[in-house]
């Protein structure tokens, strides 16, 4: 950490309750995956495309997700 950073007036956990209330989700990407995306918008677009594709395939094949996993 740089010497010019001054956290002497900082408050630990200041936004903790807000994150819990708003349901903030944090996902850590592996470095090789993170290189493929410039930001969180790109990650979300890719995941939404994958979801749409999987739904299309499911409709075409007539397969549905079972309620039970195991």
ZIVEN-V961324 format. One record per helix or strand. SS is the DSSP state (helix for helix, strand for strand). FROM is the first residue (numbers start at 1). LEN is the number of residues. Records with the same first field share a line. If there is no record, write none. Layout:
SS=FROM-LEN ; FROM-LEN
This chain:
helix=16-7 ; 31-4 ; 40-22
